[in-house]
Amino acid sequence: MFGIYLLTNIILQFTVGVVAQVLLALVGSVVGNEIDTSVMALAGWMVVQILTNTVVVAIMSAVLTLMYVDLRMRKEGLDIELLAAAEKAS
């Protein structure tokens, strides 16, 4: 389970780094020298970090949820209980 979590985290962090650099390059090329570059770079970096972290948290929570359900199915037989409940309901 730790390996799945670690691999997912590495892949997401790499992807976020690439996406953040591309977005910042696009914002920098559009804005140009109209505003002080250090202030604009900081503001752009903050916005990109908020957006990318929002996506990362959503994906990591989905991965953790799937890992939890998988563990319950393997250890407690949750899949058999769900099948029995589905057959009883229909």
HELIX and SHEET records of a PDB file:
HELIX    1   1 PHE A    2  VAL A   31  1                                  30    
HELIX    2   2 THR A   37  GLU A   76  1                                  40    
HELIX    3   3 LEU A   78  ALA A   89  1                                  12    
END                                                                             
